[in-house]
Amino acid sequence: MRSGAERAAVLHRSARVTLAASAGFYAFRYGLDEPVPALYSLFAPIALGLLSSIPGSGRQRAAVMLKALPVGLVLVALGTVLAVRTWAAVLGMLVVGFLLAFAAVAGPRPAGAAPGLQLFYILACFPPYEPRTLGLRLTGLAVGVVLLALCEWFVLPQPAGETYRWSLARAVAIAGDTLAGRTSPSPGFLRAAGARLRLSQIPPAERPAGPGRAVRGLAQAGSAVRRLLEQLAHLTETGRLRDLVQGGGRGDVKGGGRGDVKDGRCSDAAAEWLLPRVVLRCDESAAALRAGRGAPAPAHMDEAIGAFQAMRVRQAAEPAVPGRASLSVLRRQAALLAVAESVRVLEISVRVGLDGRRTRPIEPRELFWYTEAPTSRLWLRRIVGNLTLRSVLFHNAVRIALALGAARLVAGTLDLTHGFWVLLAVLTLSRTTFGQTWAAMREAVAGNLVGAVAAGVLLIAVGQHTDAYAVLLAPGMLLAFALGPLLGIAWAQGLFTLVVATAFSQIAPASWRLAEARILDVVTGSAIGLLCAMLAWPAGARREVRRTMAGLLRECAPLIRDTVAALTAAPPGSVPPPSTLRALHRLRLAESAYAQFRSEPVGGAPAGADWHGVLIAAHQILLGAHWLPRFDLPATAMPPAAVEQARVDGRAAVATVERLAALCGGDPPPDATRPETARPPPPPPAPLPTLVDLEAWLTSLTARLSRAETALTRTSADTAAEATGGTAGVTAAGGTARSATGRGGHSGRPPE
């Protein structure tokens, strides 16, 4: 059920498209007696205003349409030239179909305009081959697009929504107020604030999905804020946030030392020094996002974290100091350090997102590589990175190109009347899964049957009275363009059949056979689209999301092992930090697959796999692989007992990642048996900041992975039970999802 605002938007769009299409059509057909530009001026607003889903406000959509006009003119010219031979038109359709569908890599606006641009080529690539009419075709197209842009701008324009920058500023302000103690929100409120920044909750026009530096910076800032809010929610649940806010965290060791002694307890001077700086960076970032300029310099948080770590190292290295930090204090400091690292990534990415210019190298360079790259390299990397069988964008482009090429071949070979309706059916009814395509085409054929009967009755009753068709066209378009989106595909197809019958009857004499040709072409296009949907990735993103998640986790597992090796190396610094480039590439593909997966209806398939949790865990692994070797490298080699403890925890976390990767990919687990994990040995008398920070990272990571494993195990078992007709419940899910270090737990939140 659509909301009132959605219904109003549909009605307003119907009015704008009808006004633009009618103005151009009537002016050329009856004012200038030119049927060719009349036809193109009619279909241009329908293509870009109705068939396309260009996001944004009225002004934003008008700008996209005017930018798309030169491309549309080129496509009409190309189609006109290639209409000379069927094989030439088919080859052109394959190339144009793939390129326009693959334009989704550039962001939601090019992706939204692509279907309309496809129609421009489709209209021109069919016989009759009349290159002398090219000027008239281009004139009609240009007039139609300009009229639509003017209507989008001035006639019931769609208002602008909240920008991503403002949404980001609000979330950063919530984090800053929470850290400063100005508010005390619940964990649920903090997680909800982070969930509002998920791209599925952001209007398509405002999503930071392009390849440019500024857009990438805002996207990275959004990920950092969501991670920060999740950290604050977890700290609120454990009570550590309250301890940090109320005096920087209280130690549990009596005596003097660097902190002030109050009520027999020693305050944590290091946390008291760092926390206000973290709050200040949050406040500055929120203010910069609201103003759109003046982002903080990226060195501030970097220097603060370095000084904070130096304090901790000095404190741990002086056993004679009575107030030396205890293990509980070091763990709270580790939590604050993780928060500070999230804020560090936030302040850097906010500056890049607001500035957008190339910068000098920012550490870690693999994470901020795009800040120093030229624009051409950013585009090339986005394009090449998606030219792979693991990319759902590549899947969709290949599928639509093959379907349109096959439809053009069939229409040309069989010499179907009005053959472009075959391609139009493929273009408008194809979906990313076979089930969705079948459902859409089944409704479309039923609607077209009813519409064809109604159109046949209309053509027989009215005959050759062109003035009657002229009177019916504008109100018919208004009705069809309004009711179709509101009532469903069947209504849309049936009413559109009446519209095209009314329009074509004014271009050339028509009989009831026009309706017959319409239904024949739609059925042919539906069959071709259904066949391509069956052969080319029929499951959509459902299988691909599993494969990409499995590949992502397999790339992340070595990062944990290499991070532990870098921290425990003797002498310190002799082992370089791990390279994350391959994992970052896998992360991008997994995010694309997950985005499409969330856009596809669940249907009868069981839901519950926590793919979003897997993505968050991957982000956590990538960031830990960067900041732990950067800020936690010990000054001297760690004791052998500490090194062995770190390696044991690391191997347990790697085993969890590999087990989850195998579960995602449908492979057998690495180990057939999983012995009970022994509890970790008691901490050494002198706890080390490096070991505590590593333990905190691995504990949090393993707990999140375990929750994802529990959800995925239960989903896989439910699927197997449904396939075999069994009713046995899943009894091993909880056992198989225990933390590998013995410190994990379940959050109690449902999977996303």
HELIX and SHEET records of a PDB file:
HELIX    1   1 GLY A    4  TYR A   26  1                                  23    
HELIX    2   2 ALA A   27  GLY A   31  3                                   5    
HELIX    3   3 PRO A   35  PRO A   45  1                                  11    
HELIX    4   4 ILE A   46  LEU A   51  3                                   6    
HELIX    5   5 GLY A   58  LEU A   82  1                                  25    
HELIX    6   6 THR A   86  PHE A  102  1                                  17    
HELIX    7   7 ALA A  103  ALA A  106  5                                   4    
HELIX    8   8 PRO A  108  ALA A  124  1                                  17    
HELIX    9   9 PRO A  131  THR A  133  5                                   3    
HELIX   10  10 LEU A  134  PHE A  154  1                                  21    
HELIX   11  11 TYR A  164  ALA A  180  1                                  17    
HELIX   12  12 PRO A  187  ALA A  195  1                                   9    
HELIX   13  13 LEU A  199  GLN A  201  5                                   3    
HELIX   14  14 PRO A  204  GLU A  206  5                                   3    
HELIX   15  15 ARG A  213  THR A  238  1                                  26    
HELIX   16  16 ARG A  240  VAL A  245  1                                   6    
HELIX   17  17 ALA A  269  ALA A  291  1                                  23    
HELIX   18  18 ALA A  299  ALA A  316  1                                  18    
HELIX   19  19 LEU A  327  ASP A  355  1                                  29    
HELIX   20  20 TRP A  369  GLU A  372  5                                   4    
HELIX   21  21 THR A  375  ASN A  386  1                                  12    
HELIX   22  22 VAL A  392  THR A  413  1                                  22    
HELIX   23  23 PHE A  420  LEU A  429  1                                  10    
HELIX   24  24 PHE A  434  VAL A  462  1                                  29    
HELIX   25  25 THR A  466  LEU A  487  1                                  22    
HELIX   26  26 ILE A  489  ILE A  507  1                                  19    
HELIX   27  27 ARG A  513  LEU A  535  1                                  23    
HELIX   28  28 ALA A  541  THR A  568  1                                  28    
HELIX   29  29 LEU A  581  SER A  599  1                                  19    
HELIX   30  30 TRP A  611  PHE A  631  1                                  21    
HELIX   31  31 PRO A  640  GLY A  665  1                                  26    
HELIX   32  32 PRO A  689  THR A  724  1                                  36    
HELIX   33  33 ALA A  733  THR A  736  1                                   4    
SHEET    1   A 2 VAL A 261  LYS A 262  0                                        
SHEET    2   A 2 ARG A 265  CYS A 266 -1                                        
END                                                                             
